[in-house]
């Protein structure tokens, strides 16, 4: 598992004062890796425990985070598009979203299409953990929604 978490940490570029938002549905899979990224980059992580869809309805400032990590929450949200649009707004231009979803949720292609339709670039699904997919995508300034 340590090797898998080490590979997970490679998804993060080095940014001094990195700002990460982590909304987690008690998955707890990557918490230690995120703490290492935060410490290495002298940054901040805002943790939000997911209780229901309202937990993910941010009042974030535009372009507030370099990375947003969603831990197995989208399956439990009736309006996934609205949640991802809020995340899109909260991500820095050229920032990244990382979504962890249980493989058993069977939503791989739906989430890839949704990320692309919202304006995220290069959506990808990585099979690193045994029972959890990792989706990654990037927000590119002026490529789609622009915000």
Secondary structure, 3 states (H helix, E strand, C coil): CHHHHHHHHCCCCCCCCCEEEEEECCCCCCHHHHHHHHHHCCCEEEEEECCCHHHHCCCCCCCCEEEEEEECCHHHCCCHHHHHHHHHHHEEEEEEEEEEEEHHHCCHHHHHHHHHHHCCEEEEEECCCCCEEEEEEECCCCCCCCC
